[in-house]
Amino acid sequence: MSKIEILAPVGSEEMLRAAVFSGADAVYLGFSGFNARTGAGNFDADSLKEAVRFCHARGVAVHVALNTTVYGGELAGLADAVRAVAASGADAVICQDLAVAKLIGDIAPQLPRHGSTQMSVHTLQGALELKELGFARVVLARELSLPEVEHITKHCGIETECFVHGALCMCVSGQCYMSAFLGGRSGNRGSCAGPCRLPFEANSLPEGKPGRLHHLSLKDNSVIDKLDKLQAIGVASAKIEGRLRTPEYVAAAVSACLAGREGRAYDRDLLKNAFSRSGFTSGYLDGKIDGTMFGVRSEADAELTRKTLPALRELYRRERSRVPVEMKIEIEEGGEKLTVTDGTNKAFAYGDAEPQPARTDPTESLSRSLSKTGGTPFSAEKIDVEMDGGPWFVPGSAINELRREALDALLKKRETLRPWPVNEVELPPLPLRTLPPHRTLRARFERWEQVPEQALSGVEYLILPIAQADCVPREWREKTLLELPRVMFGALEEDTARRIAATQDAGFAGYEVSNIAHLRLCRSLPMTGGFGLNVTNNLAAQYYADLGLRSVLILPEVKDSDISTIAPTRDGKPVPTGVITYGHMPLMVTRACPLQNIHDCAHCDKTGLLTDRKAKKFPVRCGLGVRTIYNPVPIYMGDKPGALTVDYGVAYFTLESREEAAAILDSIRQHAPFEGEFTRGLYFKGTN
């Protein structure tokens, strides 16, 4: 059984030292401009090289996060970032956007790619699809239970990585649009403002009264005591979350993980004091998802952290000796020679101390002096002493100097960068779309009962969840796309596969896919792309078109000017693109339930409201094992038919009654203004 890798977060140079000195096997850090923590101290081309030198000299791997969505105008900068990572010789790139994956494959095909947790991979078929796309590892969604992790790990054929300690997003990573829609700071772009840490109260409150309780804030995850179990089922890497935290936090988590990996006890209180939100939760991995998972960072927590910092600094004050070396000292009448090797590199040091005849055999004292490698990355595993014509006496100070000189020389050799080979790749110019002469409308409904009688009038396609397929009359099916669930925890992936098999010859127009797993489930069937794929640039849109998508819905975070540069083709013909022109945007999809803060599932009708600190009420709906939290204010673009250069718009109905849906469809068809409060979303202002 191979040891599970302990992977530590790095958001600054001091954090890097803390992670490495405290014993991490690998670190992950962000490349400036393209990673999911823009607030961290990220690395540029030069500082990344220095970080790789430092880590590789000590046998520590470096994973570079390029894990944001990318806009068209940033692709040239992204290509430069990929070249910089390749030049550094870093061990892997963590990516979310398929445009990043594509550029790595084109520019530095040997550079390993890891699928970020923001790819929302939480099923076996998703992991298998990543393997097929050339990924070496998948970072699994945090929401999975141990049996679910085991099922994916044992059958996916690539490495799996699991979060074992640190903050939990409320929403499935990659599917959160709350920060973007409420404040213009996109989580998918690395600028999440952390709205789930603000007050959102699930209790029923009178109109105008602000929420005060934190019913979207989860405690930090900590499953370090289950590291031996994750190792036993074959998980390759145990990931600590926290690039925005402190060096002391990293050292505490790494030290605990080293103990947990070996099944040893660790100081849980020390770990809690380093940072917690009134304790930890292991609810997801344990499969016990309930109200005990929620917590906030209190002043008492912060005070404990302040008091604990000096003790935590001791964890990384001295370097951990971890690189095994063999030493051979040769002494003869004229002087001394020390050879050290790590098995690959060799270094030498020559002494000019005049050896003196010894009265007793000095082998043991020489070995003792040479083994004193503390404060260096090296530990002496084997020491040979050879004397020609001896025994000889050499002063301890001379031996110590030889040891220092040889180990310094070995460290320098180990610091040599080994860049990945790169290909010359020229990016195609960005396409600039013009407004198509005819634009169509698609109407998506949550339930068949919402569908108005005249729904097909002037509508290109209806879109309905696949679970509603049996409700659709046969004569409507050729104009109906079946939407697959964005999130498929538990048995839902198998259930979805059965439903696809049962409907593929039933006359439907095709399937709307919103997760990378769907590409595999619908192989060779007609597919269209939903917003859950997070398409923000032409390179990704083209990648999906090449994988078989017949149309692509652009993520509603993308600005009008960037939308106009997305124009995929297939077999020389344009692949239609679309946007949401009406709808209460699903801001979050969650496996934990905010309503469990006030009652259990037995006393719930699967609906609720969250009231924020400004007294706005966010609808919550439960179904298919997840909760969806909707924006209370709908997007409306029906009165601006030519504002966005796309082929179709989607009226995305969720909370509306049949009558409301009919009226809104009429307004869109007539390009009429919207009655009531609405938003243009991010189409004209964009995100950070």
N, C-alpha and C positions, 0 to 999 in steps of 0.2 A: 504494500500500500504506500503510494507516494505521499509525502508530507503536503498538507494544504499550505499554500503560499499566504503569508500575512502581508496584505497590501495596504499601505498607509497613505493618507492624504497629505499633500504638500501645497501650501499657499504662500510660502516665503522661504528664503534661504535658511532662516533659523529653524523653521519647521522641517526642512530637509535634513538638517543635522540631527534634530531631535528624533525624527523617524528612523534614520539610519543608525545612530548611536544607540538607540533603545532596542534595536534588533529586527526591524522590518525586513522582509525578504524582497519587497518591491515597493515602489512609490508611484503614485500618479499625480501629475501636475498639469496645469493648463497652459496652452500656448496662447499668447496675447491675442485677443480679438475673436477667437473662435472656440471658446469653451464655456461650459455651463455655470461658471462662477466668475463673472467679470469683476466682482468685488474682491477677489483673492489677489495676492501678489503673484501675478502670472509671469511666464518666462518668455523671453524673445530668443532669437536665433543664437546669440552669443551666450546668454546666461543658461540656455538649455544645454549647450555643449559643456559648459562648466559643471552643470548638475549631473550630466551623464558621466563625465570623467570621474567626479567624486563618487558616484554610486557604483559604477562598474569596477572601479579600483577596489571596492569593498564587497563585490559579488552581489550587488543589489540591482534589480531590474528597474527600468524606468518606462512607465506607460504615459503617453502624452494625450491629454484630452483635447480633441478637436470636435467636441460633441454638441454643437449648436446647429440650428437650422441656418441656412445661408441664403442671402439675397443675390440676385443676378450680378449686381455691380461689385460684389465681393469675391467673385470666383477667381479672379486673377490673384488677389491677395491670398486666397485660400491655397492656390497652386504654389505660391511662394512659401507658405507655411508648411505644406507637405514636403517641399524640397529641403526646408530647414530641418524638419524632423528627421528626414532621411540622412542628411549630412551629419546630424548629431550621433547617429547610430543607436538611437533609443530603441527599446525592445518591442513596442507596439503603439498603435494609435487607437484611441477609443473614439468611435464616431456614431452619430445619430442619423445625419442626413445622408441619403444614398449618393448625393453629389460628392460628398467627402470620400465615401467608399470608392466611388468611380475614379476620382482623381488619384487616390492612393494606388489603385489598381493600374492606372495608366502610367503614373510618374515613377512610382517605386513599388513594383509588383511584389517584391520579396518582403516588404515591410508588413508585419502581421497586423490584421485589423481585428479589433474587439467591438462587438455590437453594444453600444451604450444602453444602460437601463432606460434611457429616453426613447429607445426604439420600441418600448412597451412589449417586449417579448416575455410572455408568461405561460407559454404552452409548448409542447413538443414540436408541433408543426412549424411554429415560428422559429425555433432553434434550428430545425432541419433546413428551413429556407435560408437562414443565415449561412449554414454550412455550404449549401449549394452556391451561394453568392460569394464564397471564398473567405468568409470570416473564420478566424482561428478560435475565437472565444465569444461567448454571449454573457453579458451581465444581466442576470435574471431580475425580474420585477421583485420589489421588496415584499409584495403581498403574499408570496407563496408559502404554503405549508411544507413541512419536511417531506411528506410523501410525494407532494407535487414536484419539489426540487429533485427528489430521487428519481422519479419517473423521467423527467427531462434529461437529467445528467446521465442516466444509464443507457439512454437510447438515441441521443442526438448526435453523437460522433464528433463533437467539438468540446473544448473546455467550457466549464460553467464557472461563473463567479457570483458569489452571494454577499450581500451586505450583512455584516455581523454586529456592527455597532455604529450608532450615530443617529442623526435626525431622520425622522420619517416624514415625507411629504404626505399630506392627506390624500392627494389625488394620485392615481396611477401615473408614474413618471412619463412625461412626453405627451400626456393627454390633458394637461392643466392649462387653461386659457384665462384663469381668473385674474392673475396679475396683469396680463396684457390688456384685458378688456376693462378692468377697473382703473388702471393707472398708466397704461401704455408701456409697462415694463414686462417684457416677455420672458417667461420661464424657459421657453425653448430657445431663447437667445442668450441665456445666462444672466438675466437681470431680474429674476423673481424678487418682488418686494415683500414676499412672505405674508400675503393677506390672510392665510389660514391661521397665523399667530395673532390676528386681531380679533376683537369680539364678534362672534356670530352665534346668536343664542337660539336654541331649538324650542325653548318654551314658548307657549302662546302669549304674545304681548299685544297690548292695545295699539291701534294705529298711532304712529308718531312717537312711540316710546322706543328709544334705542336699545339694542342688545348690549348686555354687559358681560355675559359669560363666554368662555372660549370653547365652543363645541365643535370647532374644526381643528383644534390643536392636539396632535398626538404626542405622547411621551416619546423620548428617544428609544430606538430599538437597541436591545442588547441581548445577543444569543451566544456570547463568548463561552458560556458553560456547555454549549452544544457543538463546539468546534470539532471535538473528536468524532461526533456523529456525522457532521458534514464531511469530514475527512474520510470516514468509513464508507460513505456512499459515493465517493469519487469527485466531490466538488474540488476544483483546482485552486480556487483563490477565495480567501476570506477578506472582504473589503471593509475598511473602516471609513465611514463618511466623515467629512469635516474639513474641507479646504479653507473654510472661513473661520475655523477655530484657532486654538493657540498651540505653540510647541509643547506646552505641558500636557494639554489634552491628548495630543498624538502619542506622546511618550507613555502616558497612563494606559491608553487603549492598546498600544503595541505590546507593552509588558504583560497586560492581562491576557492578550491573545497568545503570547508565547506559552503562558501557563495553561490556558484552556486547550491549546493544541495537544499538550501532553497529558491532559486530564488532571492537571494539578489545580489545587485551590488558588485563588487570587483574591486580592483585597477589593471586594465589590464596593465597599464604602469609599475607598480611595478613588475608584473609578467614577462613582456617583458624584463625589465632590469635585472631580475635575470638570464635569458638566453633566447636568441632568435637568429634566423638567419634572421635578418632584418624583424622581424615580424612573425606572425603565419599564419597557414592555417587551414581551416575546410572543405577543398574541398571534401574529401572522404565522411564524414558524410552528407554533404549537397548534395552530388551527382553532384557537379560542378567541374569536373576534367579538369583543363586547365593550361595554362602557368603561371598563378598567384601563383601556388603552389610552385614554385621553389625559392630558396633563399640561401644565404651563410652567414656565420658568419663573420662580418666585424670587423675591428679594432674599429670602433665607437661603435659597440655592446659590444665588450669586455671592452671598457672604461666605458660605462654606468654600466656594471656589477660591475666593481671595485668600482665605486662611491656609488653603492646601497647596498653593502654588510653590512655596519654597521646598516642600517635600517632593513635589513632582519634578522639580528641576534636577534633583539628584539622580533621577532615572536616566538622564542623558548627559550628565556632566562629563563622564568618561566614555571613550569609545569602546564598543564591545569588540573583543577579539573573536573574529568569526571565520577568517580565511585560513584554512589549514595549509601549513608550509612544512617542507622538509629542509633541514640544515645539515651542512657538512663542514666541519672545521678541519683544516689540514695545517699542522704545525711542523716546521723543520728548523734547522739551525739558523737559517737566514730570515725567517719571518713567518707570517700567518696568512692563510687565505680562507675566507668564509664564502660558501656557496649557499644560496637559498633558492628554492623553487616552489612554485604553486602547482606544478604538474604541467604547466604550459610555458610559463615565463621563467627565466633564470636571471639571477643578479649575483654580482660578486663584490667582495670588499677585501682589500689587502692591507695587512698591518705591517708597521715598521718597528714594532716593539721587539727588542732583542730577546728571544726566549732564553730562559735560564734553566739549567738542569734542576729537576724537581726531586725532592726526597721521597715523595709518595705519589701514587697515581692520581693525576688531577682530572681524570675523565668526568667524575661526578660533579665537581665544582664548575667545570667548563660547561657541562650540560645545563646546570642550574642557572648560570649566568645567561646562556643563550636563550633559555626558555622564558626569560622575563620580558615578554612582548606586550605587557599591559599598556593601554593608552595608544596602541596601534591596532589596525584591523586584523593583525595576524596572530595565529596561535601555532606554536611549534608542536607538530604531531610526531616528528621523528628527528632525532639529532644523532649524527655520526661524528665521532672524534677519531681522527687519524694522526698519528705522530711518527715522524721519521727520525729514528735515532734517539727518541726521548726516553723516559718521560720528560716533558718540558713544563716549566712554569711560565705563565703569561699573566700579568696583572689583570684583575677584574675590570678595571677602568678601560683597558685596551680592548678586552672582549666586548664590553658594552658598546664601545665606539664602533667596533666592527659590525655588531648586530644592528645598530642604528643606521649605519651607512648602507648596509646590504638591504635592509627592509625599506629604506627610503628609495633606493634604486629600483626595487621590485614594485613598489607602489607607483612610481613614475611609469614603468612599463605597462602596468595594468590600467593606467589612465589613458592609454592610447585609444583614440576614437576609431571605430570601425564603421564607416558610413555604409548605408545601403546603396546598391547601384541604382542610378536613376536614368530614365529615358527622357529624351527631348520631346516635350509635348506642347503643342500650340493649341490654346483654347480657341474654339470657334467664336466669331463675334456674336454678341447677343442679338437674337432676333428682335425685330420691332414690329409687333402686330399692328394691323389696322383693324378698325371696328368691322366685324363681319356684317354683310348686308342684312342677314336674317338671323335673329337670335331667338332661341327657344326657351321654354319654361319647363322645369321639372317640379313636381310637387311630392314632397316626402311627408308621410303621415306615421304617427306612432302606432295607431290602431285603425282597423278597418272601419270602425264606427265613426271615425272622424271624416271619412272620405265623402264629400258632397256628391250628389247624383250627377252633376254636370262637371265633375272633376276632370274628365278627359278633354273637355272643350278647350282647345287652344293649348293643351299641355302635351309635351313630347313624351314624357314618361311619368308614371307614378312610381314612387319608391316606398316600399313597405318592409318592415322587419320580416325576416324569413319565417318566424313563428306565426305570422299572419297569412302565410301563403294559401292555406286552405280556404280562406274567406274570399279570395279574389275570384270573381266569375271568369269562366274560361275565355269569354270573348274580350276581357280586359287584359289578359295575361301577356299578350305580345307587346303591350305597352307598359308592362310593370317590371321594374327591377327589384330584386329581393336583397334587402340590406342585411349583411352579416353583423353579429354583435362585435362592437369595437373591443370589448374585453370578454374573455371566455374562461373564467376560473372554474376549477373543479371539473365536473363532467360535461361542461357546456361545449368544449371543443368537439368531443365525440358526438354530442347531440347535434351540433351544427353540421358536422360531416354527414350524419344520417339524413338531415333535412335537405342538404345539397343533393345527395344521391336520390332522394325521393322526389325532388322538384326539377331535376335537370332535363327531364323529357316531358315536362308538364306544360310546355308552351310559354314559359316566361321569357322575357327579353334578355335576362342575364342577372348578374349579381353585383352588388355594390360592396367593395372591399375596403376595409379601414384599418387593417392590421397586417403586418408582413406575413403572418401565418395564413391569411386568407388566400394569398397568391398560390400557396401550395394546395390548399383545400379545393381551389377552383381551377387548378391546372387544366388548360385546354378548353375551359368553358368561357363564355362571354363575360368580361369583367369591366366595371367602371370604378374609378377611384373615389373614395370619400375623404372628408376633411381629416380623419384620424391618421392618414398617411403623412400629414404635415408637409405637403409639397409647397416650397417657397421659391423655387428657381427652375430654370429650364433644363438644367443638367439632370436633376432628380426627376422632373416630369418626363424627360426623354427616356431615362432609365426604366421608369414604370411602363411607358409605352412599349419599349422593347420587350418588357416582361409580359406583355399581353393586354394592358389596359386600353380600352377603346375610348375612354374619356377620363379626364382628371379634374377633380374639384380642388381648387386652390385654397390653401389655408386662409381663413378670414383675418389673419394677422397681417397679410401682405398688402402693401400700399398700391394705389392705382398705377403709379409709374413702374413699379416692379412687376405688377400683373401683366403689363403690356410687353414684357420681355419673356413671357412663358408661352412657347409655341411649339410643342412637340409634334413630330411627324411619324408616320409609319408607312412604309412602302411608297414614299414620296407624297403621301397625302396627309393633310393636317389631322392631328388628333384633337378633338374638341376639348376646350377647357371651360370650367364654370366657376361660379361663386355663389355663396349663399346671399340671396337678395331679400329674404325675409326669414326671421326666426329668432326665438329665444335661445341664444347660444348656450350649449351645454358647457359650463365653465369648468366643471370637475366631474370625473367619474371615479368613485371610491369603493373600496372593498369594506373598509371600516364604515360604520354608520353613525353619522352625527346625532341621529334621533335616539340612539341608545344611551345618550346622556340623560334622557328624560323618561324613557320607558323601554321595555324589552320588545322583541319581535311579536310576542303573543298578544300584545296590547297595541298593535300598530296597524293602520290601514294602508301602509306603504306610501303614504304621502305626508308631507310636512312643510314647514317654512323655517328658514333661518333669518333672523333679524340682525342686521349689522349695526355698527356703532352710529350710523347716520339714519337709523330706523327704516332702511330699505329692506324689503322682504324677498328672499331668494327661495323660489320653489324647490322642493326636494321630492324626487320620485324614486321608488325602489322597485327593482325587477331584474331578473336574470342574474341574481347574486351580487349586484352592485347598486350603488346609489348614484343618481345623477343630480347635480345642482345646476339650476338654470339661471341665466341672467334675467332679472325681472323686467328689463327693458329690451324689446326686440330690435334686431337690425331691420331696417327697411330701406330698400333701394328701388322700390317699384316705380317711384316718380322720376327716377334718373336712368332711363333705359339705356342710354348710350355712354354712361359715365365710365364704365369698366370694359376693357377690350377683351371680352370673352364670348364664347359661343352660346352659353346657356346660363340661366340663373336657376337657383333652387329655392323654392318656398319650403322652409323646413318647419313643419308643424309638429308640436310636441304637447303643449298644454291646452291648445285651443279646442273648443267644441266644433261640431260639424258646421254649425251656422257661422261661427267666427271664421273658420277656414274658408267657407264659400265666399264671405264678404271680402276677405283679404285677397283671395285669388282674383276676384272681380276688380279690386283696386289695382293689383299688379297688371292685369290685362289692359286696364284703361289708363295706366301710368298716372293714377290719381294720387294726391297726397294722402299721408297716413293720418287716421283719426286717433289722437292720443299720443302718449309719450313714446319716442323711439330714438334709435341711435343710428348713425352711419357706420358704426363700428370703427374699424381701424383703416378703412379703405382710403381715407384722405389724409389721415395724420400718421399712420404707420406706428411702429413700435420703436423702442430705443435703437 
